[in-house]
């Protein structure tokens, strides 16, 4: 039984509460029959189609291009990701990547690009991807080496991107490459690259702990139309960071969804498991663990929805607040899920069990879109700057 008490917090409006309730009911009826383990590519494609057909992907693009709202609403994004993560981690992934992969187009794309890509993203017809990381440039975006050289009316891209989510199944990629206006981060630009562009190949598919489509991309003189540039030349770092800033708080929300599911499963087990003549939940050690889990979840939720509310209502720059939310929620969810696994004992590490799946799913969230260590640097720099 999902705890929905946080929906009464003053961060939310009636429309947000209605959204969360409608999505929860839909997810309960439409996600349980998808096999997310044996063929992850097929499962992800099916999830994107279902999310698009039901209208949920409309929250990932602006209203003028098929979106549900005039502009992206951080609280809605967070509630959707939290709810989907509670039900199925791959469904949360599918939703998030549609937003992250197309976000830069909505922010900085020309009118032609917006009209070509965004309605199809919202409908679940085209799968999006965000190609930033490289073998030697993960957290250090300024170290990107993939080059983009203007040649007539096209750019020629050369280099390698890796750890690219939706790699291998995406219809298009938002790619950040070096155009060389200045050293480091100031010499980067962002482009939309179709998956069938000549010179783009899938060099490797990558298997990870929590299965999802992931690949290494290789660009060999890959030709991209000049009008596929997002924003201005040399603005690639800004484009990437603005896109990540919108969705960083939603990573915290996904972690919340995992943590809430772990607590719900642990509570059911604690009430029903008999041990030494009493329920597991009657032991003080169990109660102490549950108290810690519940407190960690509420603290993370307050940070998460504070960041989302500040962005939506105050129009504030939320670099610090979103970093705090991601740090606290992902690290906290790892602790909550680990305690749930411990509470289940042997069942907690048995393949196919919910606690075991959550244990695999939470670990990457402490790394992607800025590892916890990077979030600490961001927070400290923001505090010192002020």
C-alpha positions as CSV (number, residue, x, y, z in Angstrom):
1,X,0.0,0.0,0.0
2,X,1.6,3.2,-1.1
3,X,2.0,6.1,1.4
4,X,0.5,9.2,-0.2
5,X,0.6,11.5,2.8
6,X,3.3,13.7,1.1
7,X,0.8,14.7,-1.6
8,X,-0.9,16.9,1.0
9,X,2.3,19.0,1.5
10,X,2.0,22.6,0.4
11,X,4.4,22.1,-2.4
12,X,1.6,20.7,-4.6
13,X,-1.5,22.0,-6.2
14,X,-4.7,20.0,-6.9
15,X,-3.6,19.2,-10.4
16,X,-0.4,17.5,-9.1
17,X,-2.4,15.4,-6.6
18,X,-4.7,14.4,-9.4
19,X,-1.8,13.6,-11.7
20,X,-0.2,11.3,-9.1
21,X,-3.4,9.5,-8.4
22,X,-4.3,8.9,-12.1
23,X,-0.8,7.7,-12.9
24,X,-0.7,5.3,-9.9
25,X,-4.0,3.7,-11.1
26,X,-2.8,3.5,-14.7
27,X,0.6,2.0,-13.7
28,X,-1.0,-0.6,-11.5
29,X,-3.0,-1.9,-14.5
30,X,-0.5,-1.4,-17.3
31,X,3.0,-2.2,-16.1
32,X,2.9,-5.5,-14.4
33,X,2.8,-7.7,-17.5
34,X,6.0,-6.4,-19.2
35,X,9.0,-8.6,-18.9
36,X,11.8,-6.2,-18.1
37,X,14.6,-8.8,-17.7
38,X,14.8,-11.1,-20.7
39,X,14.7,-8.6,-23.6
40,X,15.3,-5.1,-22.2
41,X,15.3,-3.5,-25.6
42,X,11.8,-4.8,-26.5
43,X,10.6,-3.9,-23.0
44,X,11.8,-0.4,-23.3
45,X,10.3,0.1,-26.7
46,X,7.0,-1.2,-25.4
47,X,7.1,1.0,-22.3
48,X,7.7,4.1,-24.4
49,X,4.8,3.2,-26.7
50,X,2.5,2.6,-23.7
51,X,3.5,5.8,-21.9
52,X,3.1,7.8,-25.1
53,X,-0.3,6.3,-26.0
54,X,-1.6,7.0,-22.4
55,X,-0.4,10.6,-22.6
56,X,2.2,10.5,-19.8
57,X,5.1,11.4,-22.1
58,X,3.3,14.7,-22.9
59,X,4.6,15.9,-19.5
60,X,8.2,15.6,-20.9
61,X,7.8,18.3,-23.6
62,X,6.5,21.8,-23.8
63,X,2.8,22.4,-24.5
64,X,3.4,24.1,-27.9
65,X,4.8,20.8,-29.3
66,X,2.4,18.3,-28.0
67,X,3.1,18.7,-24.2
68,X,0.5,18.5,-21.5
69,X,1.6,21.8,-19.9
70,X,2.8,25.1,-21.3
71,X,6.2,24.5,-19.9
72,X,8.0,21.7,-18.2
73,X,6.8,21.4,-14.6
74,X,9.4,20.1,-12.2
75,X,6.9,18.9,-9.6
76,X,5.0,17.0,-12.3
77,X,8.2,15.4,-13.6
78,X,9.1,14.4,-10.0
79,X,5.8,12.9,-9.2
80,X,5.7,10.9,-12.4
81,X,9.2,9.5,-11.9
82,X,8.5,8.7,-8.2
83,X,5.3,6.9,-9.1
84,X,6.7,5.0,-12.1
85,X,9.8,4.0,-10.0
86,X,7.6,2.6,-7.3
87,X,5.9,0.3,-9.9
88,X,8.7,-0.5,-12.4
89,X,12.2,0.9,-12.6
90,X,12.5,0.5,-16.4
91,X,9.2,2.5,-16.8
92,X,10.8,5.4,-14.9
93,X,13.9,5.1,-17.1
94,X,11.8,5.1,-20.3
95,X,10.0,8.3,-19.2
96,X,13.1,10.1,-17.9
97,X,15.1,9.5,-21.1
98,X,12.3,10.9,-23.3
99,X,12.6,14.1,-21.4
100,X,16.4,14.2,-21.0
101,X,17.1,13.2,-24.6
102,X,14.8,15.9,-26.0
103,X,15.1,18.5,-23.3
104,X,17.8,20.5,-25.1
105,X,15.7,20.7,-28.2
106,X,12.9,22.3,-26.2
107,X,15.3,24.7,-24.6
108,X,17.5,25.7,-27.5
109,X,16.3,24.1,-30.7
110,X,15.1,26.1,-33.7
111,X,11.4,26.0,-34.6
112,X,12.0,23.4,-37.3
113,X,13.8,21.0,-34.9
114,X,11.1,21.5,-32.2
115,X,8.3,20.7,-34.6
116,X,10.1,17.7,-36.1
117,X,11.2,15.9,-32.9
118,X,9.1,17.0,-29.9
119,X,5.6,15.9,-30.9
120,X,7.0,12.4,-31.8
121,X,8.7,12.2,-28.4
122,X,5.5,13.1,-26.7
123,X,3.6,10.5,-28.6
124,X,6.1,7.7,-27.9
125,X,6.8,7.3,-31.6
126,X,10.5,8.3,-31.4
127,X,12.9,7.3,-28.6
128,X,15.3,10.0,-27.5
129,X,18.8,9.8,-26.0
130,X,21.4,12.2,-24.5
131,X,25.0,11.6,-25.5
132,X,27.4,13.5,-23.2
133,X,29.8,11.0,-21.6
134,X,33.0,9.7,-23.2
135,X,35.7,7.2,-22.2
136,X,37.8,10.1,-20.7
137,X,35.0,12.6,-20.0
138,X,32.3,11.6,-17.5
139,X,31.9,14.1,-14.7
140,X,34.5,16.3,-16.3
141,X,32.4,17.5,-19.2
142,X,35.1,20.0,-20.2
143,X,37.4,17.1,-21.2
144,X,35.0,16.1,-24.1
145,X,37.1,15.2,-27.1
146,X,34.5,14.3,-29.7
147,X,34.9,16.9,-32.4
148,X,32.5,18.7,-34.7
149,X,34.0,20.5,-37.7
150,X,32.0,22.7,-40.0
151,X,32.2,21.6,-43.6
152,X,29.9,23.6,-45.9
153,X,26.3,23.2,-44.7
154,X,27.2,20.3,-42.4
155,X,29.2,19.4,-39.4
156,X,31.5,16.3,-39.4
157,X,31.5,14.6,-36.0
158,X,34.4,12.3,-35.0
159,X,34.9,10.6,-31.7
160,X,33.3,8.2,-29.2
161,X,30.5,8.5,-26.7
162,X,29.9,5.8,-24.0
163,X,27.5,4.9,-21.2
164,X,24.7,6.3,-23.4
165,X,21.3,5.3,-22.2
166,X,18.9,4.2,-25.0
167,X,22.0,3.6,-27.1
168,X,21.1,1.2,-29.8
169,X,17.3,1.8,-29.7
170,X,17.1,5.6,-29.9
171,X,15.7,7.4,-33.0
172,X,18.0,10.4,-32.3
173,X,20.7,11.6,-30.0
174,X,21.5,15.0,-28.4
175,X,25.3,15.1,-28.8
176,X,27.7,17.5,-27.2
177,X,31.0,17.8,-29.2
178,X,34.0,20.1,-29.4
179,X,33.8,22.9,-32.0
180,X,36.8,24.7,-30.6
181,X,35.8,28.3,-30.0
182,X,37.8,28.2,-26.7
183,X,39.6,25.7,-24.5
184,X,37.6,23.5,-22.1
185,X,33.9,23.9,-21.6
186,X,33.7,27.1,-23.6
187,X,34.6,25.2,-26.8
188,X,31.6,22.8,-26.9
189,X,28.4,22.8,-29.0
190,X,25.3,20.6,-29.0
191,X,23.7,18.9,-31.9
192,X,20.7,16.6,-32.8
193,X,22.0,13.5,-34.6
194,X,19.6,11.0,-36.1
195,X,20.4,7.4,-35.4
196,X,20.6,6.6,-39.1
197,X,23.1,9.4,-39.9
198,X,25.9,8.0,-42.1
199,X,29.1,7.6,-40.0
200,X,27.3,6.9,-36.7
201,X,27.6,3.3,-35.4
202,X,26.9,1.3,-32.3
203,X,30.3,0.2,-31.3
204,X,29.3,-1.8,-28.2
205,X,26.3,-2.7,-26.1
206,X,26.9,-2.5,-22.4
207,X,25.4,-4.8,-19.8
208,X,24.9,-3.4,-16.3
209,X,23.6,-4.4,-12.9
210,X,20.1,-3.0,-13.5
211,X,19.4,-3.9,-17.2
212,X,18.5,-1.1,-19.5
213,X,19.5,-0.1,-23.1
214,X,23.1,1.2,-22.9
215,X,25.8,1.5,-25.6
216,X,29.0,3.1,-26.8
217,X,28.5,5.2,-30.0
218,X,31.3,5.8,-32.5
219,X,31.3,8.8,-34.9
220,X,33.4,8.5,-38.1
221,X,33.0,11.6,-40.2
222,X,29.3,11.6,-39.3
223,X,27.6,14.3,-41.2
224,X,25.0,16.5,-39.4
225,X,23.0,19.3,-41.0
226,X,24.2,22.8,-39.8
227,X,20.7,23.6,-38.6
228,X,20.8,20.7,-36.2
229,X,23.0,22.9,-33.9
230,X,21.2,23.6,-30.6
231,X,21.7,27.2,-29.6
232,X,24.9,28.9,-30.6
233,X,28.3,27.5,-31.3
234,X,30.3,27.3,-28.1
235,X,27.1,27.1,-26.0
236,X,27.2,23.3,-25.6
237,X,28.2,23.2,-22.0
238,X,25.3,25.6,-21.1
239,X,22.9,23.6,-23.1
240,X,23.9,20.4,-21.4
241,X,23.9,21.9,-17.9
242,X,20.5,23.6,-18.3
243,X,19.0,20.3,-19.5
244,X,20.5,18.3,-16.6
245,X,19.4,21.0,-14.1
246,X,15.7,20.5,-15.1
247,X,15.9,16.7,-14.6
248,X,18.3,16.4,-11.7
249,X,15.6,16.8,-9.0
250,X,13.6,14.1,-10.8
251,X,16.5,11.7,-10.3
252,X,16.0,12.2,-6.6
253,X,12.3,11.6,-7.1
254,X,13.0,8.2,-8.8
255,X,15.2,7.3,-5.8
256,X,12.2,8.2,-3.6
257,X,10.0,5.8,-5.6
258,X,12.5,3.0,-5.1
259,X,12.9,3.8,-1.4
260,X,9.1,4.0,-0.8
261,X,8.6,0.6,-2.5
262,X,11.3,-0.9,-0.3
263,X,9.7,0.4,2.8
264,X,6.3,-0.8,1.8
265,X,7.6,-4.3,1.1
266,X,9.5,-4.3,4.4
267,X,6.4,-3.3,6.3
268,X,4.4,-6.1,4.8
269,X,7.2,-8.6,5.6
270,X,7.6,-7.3,9.2
271,X,3.9,-7.6,9.9
272,X,3.6,-11.1,8.4
273,X,6.9,-12.9,9.2
274,X,6.8,-14.8,12.5
275,X,10.0,-15.3,14.4
276,X,10.5,-16.7,17.9
277,X,6.8,-16.6,18.6
278,X,6.1,-13.0,17.5
279,X,6.0,-10.9,14.4
280,X,9.3,-9.5,13.0
281,X,7.8,-6.1,13.4
282,X,7.4,-6.5,17.2
283,X,11.2,-6.6,17.7
284,X,12.7,-3.3,18.8
285,X,15.6,-3.6,16.3
286,X,13.1,-3.9,13.5
287,X,11.1,-0.9,14.7
288,X,14.3,1.1,14.9
289,X,15.2,0.2,11.3
290,X,11.7,1.2,10.1
291,X,11.9,4.5,11.9
292,X,15.2,5.3,10.3
293,X,13.8,4.3,6.9
294,X,10.7,6.4,7.2
295,X,12.6,9.4,8.4
296,X,15.2,9.2,5.7
297,X,12.4,9.0,3.0
298,X,10.6,12.1,4.4
299,X,13.8,14.1,4.7
300,X,14.7,13.2,1.1
301,X,11.2,14.0,-0.1
302,X,11.2,17.4,1.5
303,X,14.5,18.3,-0.2
304,X,13.3,17.0,-3.5
305,X,10.0,18.8,-3.7
306,X,11.5,22.0,-2.2
307,X,13.8,22.1,-5.2
308,X,11.0,21.4,-7.7
309,X,8.7,24.0,-6.0
310,X,11.4,26.7,-6.1
311,X,11.9,26.1,-9.8
312,X,8.2,26.0,-10.7
313,X,6.8,28.7,-8.4
314,X,9.7,31.0,-7.6
315,X,11.5,30.6,-10.9
316,X,14.6,30.2,-8.9
317,X,18.0,28.9,-10.0
318,X,18.1,25.6,-8.1
319,X,21.6,24.2,-8.8
320,X,22.3,23.9,-5.0
321,X,18.9,22.6,-4.1
322,X,18.7,20.1,-6.8
323,X,22.2,18.8,-6.0
324,X,21.2,18.5,-2.3
325,X,18.0,16.6,-3.3
326,X,19.9,14.2,-5.6
327,X,22.6,13.6,-3.0
328,X,20.3,13.0,-0.1
329,X,17.7,11.0,-1.9
330,X,20.0,8.6,-3.8
331,X,22.3,8.0,-0.8
332,X,19.3,7.7,1.5
333,X,17.4,5.3,-0.8
334,X,20.5,3.1,-0.9
335,X,20.4,2.9,2.9
336,X,16.6,2.2,3.0
337,X,16.8,-0.5,0.4
338,X,19.8,-2.2,2.1
339,X,17.8,-2.3,5.3
340,X,14.9,-3.8,3.5
341,X,17.1,-6.5,2.0
342,X,18.5,-7.3,5.5
343,X,15.0,-7.5,6.9
344,X,14.0,-10.1,4.3
345,X,17.1,-12.2,5.0
346,X,17.8,-14.8,2.4
347,X,14.8,-13.8,0.3
348,X,16.3,-10.3,0.0
349,X,19.1,-11.5,-2.3
350,X,17.1,-14.1,-4.2
351,X,16.7,-13.3,-7.9
352,X,13.2,-12.2,-8.9
353,X,12.3,-10.8,-5.5
354,X,11.3,-7.1,-5.3
355,X,13.9,-6.2,-2.7
356,X,16.7,-7.8,-4.8
357,X,15.6,-5.9,-7.9
358,X,15.4,-2.6,-6.0
359,X,19.0,-3.2,-4.6
360,X,20.2,-3.5,-8.2
361,X,18.2,-0.5,-9.5
362,X,19.2,2.0,-6.9
363,X,22.9,1.7,-7.2
364,X,23.3,3.5,-10.6
365,X,21.4,6.5,-9.4
366,X,24.3,7.5,-7.1
367,X,26.5,7.7,-10.2
368,X,24.6,9.0,-13.2
369,X,23.7,12.6,-13.9
370,X,26.5,13.6,-11.5
371,X,27.9,11.2,-8.9
372,X,27.4,11.9,-5.2
373,X,30.9,13.2,-4.9
374,X,30.2,15.7,-7.7
375,X,27.0,16.8,-6.0
376,X,29.0,17.5,-2.9
377,X,31.4,19.7,-4.9
378,X,28.4,21.6,-6.5
379,X,26.8,22.2,-3.1
380,X,30.0,23.4,-1.5
381,X,30.8,25.7,-4.4
382,X,27.3,27.2,-4.3
383,X,27.4,27.7,-0.5
384,X,30.9,29.3,-0.8
385,X,29.8,31.5,-3.7
386,X,26.9,32.9,-1.7
